[in-house]
Amino acid sequence: QVQLVESGGGLVQAGGSLRLSCVASGRIFSPNIMGWYRQAPGKQRELAADITSGGSTNYADSVKGRFTISRDNAKNTVYLQMNSLKPEETAVYYCNVHFIARMTGYWGQGTQVTVSS
């Protein structure tokens, strides 16, 4: 079993920054992809960014140039640095790990990010 624990959410003014962290514990298989998804009220969950265990990154167009995803494989931790935040990015942000060879994945419980205007 794998557990993901997110932290770093909170309330920030528009234009501000937050850094999210997600620590994975349990049996972690490589190769894998760790990512951050977000779900705003009344909307579907969407990918913000992800990163492979090899370090390749992928970003939603809406966050390119403002968000940076990174990871520390030794600590099984993924980070999301979010800059120039917008009110419409208010959402619950979820961490996900996907084990490529096993075609399974796990979700964290989410952390609330609220951006005030």
C-alpha positions in Angstrom: 0.0 0.0 0.0 1.1 3.5 -0.8 0.2 6.7 1.2 0.6 10.2 -0.1 0.6 13.1 2.3 0.3 16.7 0.9 1.2 19.9 2.7 1.7 23.5 1.9 -1.8 24.7 0.9 -3.4 27.8 2.3 -4.7 31.2 1.6 -2.8 33.6 -0.6 -3.5 36.8 -2.4 -3.6 37.0 -6.1 -0.1 37.3 -7.5 1.3 35.4 -4.5 3.2 32.1 -4.2 2.8 28.8 -2.5 4.9 25.7 -2.4 3.2 22.3 -2.1 4.9 19.2 -0.9 3.8 15.5 -1.2 5.6 12.7 0.6 5.0 9.1 -0.6 5.5 6.2 1.7 5.1 2.4 1.3 6.2 0.4 -1.6 7.3 2.8 -4.3 8.1 1.3 -7.7 10.1 2.8 -10.5 9.6 4.0 -13.1 6.8 6.2 -11.9 5.2 9.5 -12.5 4.3 11.9 -9.7 2.0 14.7 -10.3 -0.2 17.4 -9.0 -3.9 17.7 -10.0 -6.4 20.2 -9.0 -10.2 20.3 -8.7 -12.1 23.5 -8.4 -15.7 23.6 -7.1 -18.1 22.2 -9.7 -15.3 21.3 -12.1 -13.5 18.2 -13.1 -10.1 17.3 -11.7 -7.3 18.4 -14.0 -3.6 17.9 -14.3 -1.5 20.9 -13.3 2.0 19.3 -13.7 3.7 15.9 -13.5 7.3 14.6 -13.4 8.7 11.2 -14.2 11.2 9.4 -11.9 13.7 10.3 -14.6 13.0 14.0 -14.2 10.9 14.7 -17.4 8.3 17.3 -16.7 4.9 18.1 -18.2 2.7 21.2 -17.5 -0.8 22.3 -18.3 -0.7 25.2 -20.7 -2.4 27.4 -18.1 0.4 27.0 -15.6 3.5 27.1 -17.8 6.0 29.7 -16.8 4.4 30.1 -13.4 4.5 26.7 -11.8 7.5 24.5 -11.3 7.4 20.8 -10.4 10.4 19.0 -8.9 11.1 15.9 -7.0 13.6 14.3 -4.6 13.6 10.6 -5.4 15.7 9.7 -2.3 12.8 11.2 -0.2 10.0 10.1 -2.4 8.8 13.7 -2.4 7.4 15.9 -5.1 7.0 19.6 -4.9 5.0 22.2 -6.8 6.2 25.8 -6.6 3.3 28.0 -7.7 4.0 31.7 -8.5 1.7 34.5 -9.7 -1.4 32.7 -8.5 -4.8 33.6 -9.8 -8.2 33.6 -8.0 -9.5 31.0 -10.6 -6.8 28.6 -9.4 -8.6 28.2 -6.1 -9.0 24.5 -5.8 -8.1 21.4 -3.9 -4.7 20.2 -5.1 -4.1 16.4 -5.1 -0.9 14.5 -5.3 -0.8 11.4 -7.5 1.7 8.7 -8.1 1.4 6.3 -11.0 3.5 3.2 -11.3 4.1 2.8 -15.0 4.9 -1.0 -15.2 2.1 -1.9 -12.8 -0.5 0.5 -14.3 -1.7 1.4 -10.8 -1.8 4.7 -9.1 -2.6 6.3 -5.7 -4.1 9.7 -4.6 -3.5 11.8 -1.7 -6.3 13.4 0.3 -5.7 16.9 -1.1 -4.7 20.2 0.2 -6.8 23.4 -0.2 -5.4 26.3 -2.1 -7.4 29.5 -1.9 -6.4 32.6 -3.9 -8.1 35.8 -2.9 -8.6 38.7 -5.3 
